[in-house]
Amino acid sequence: MRWRRLSEEEIEGCITAPEASEESPSGIVNCWKVIRGQWLRTVYLRGNDTIIVVTVIYPARGPRGEST
């Protein structure tokens, strides 16, 4: 989060109100949200009562190859 200068609230917003998301059969969730004019992709796992954030990145394109 520090490396990408993201706040906890921005990550939570991507997880709770994404503009797009997809879940793999293994339970890994990718979600996307536009933050400060760029797509933010958050990858996380859902546990019983927890969410484990694996990584957050600013990809070149959005969920379906969309640009901002």
C-alpha positions, 0 to 999 in steps of 0.5 A: 500500500505504501509503495503504491500510495494507497490508503486502507479505505481505497483498498476497502472500497475496491473490495466492497464496491468494485466496478468489476470483479471475478472469482476463480474456482480456487477462491481468489478474487480479482476486483477493479475500481478506478482510483485517481484516474487509473484502474486499481486491481486488488487480488484477495482471498476470502477466509471464514471471517477474514479477507487476505489481500494478496496484492494491489496493482495499477495494471495498464488496462482494466478488467476487459481491456478497458482503459480509463 
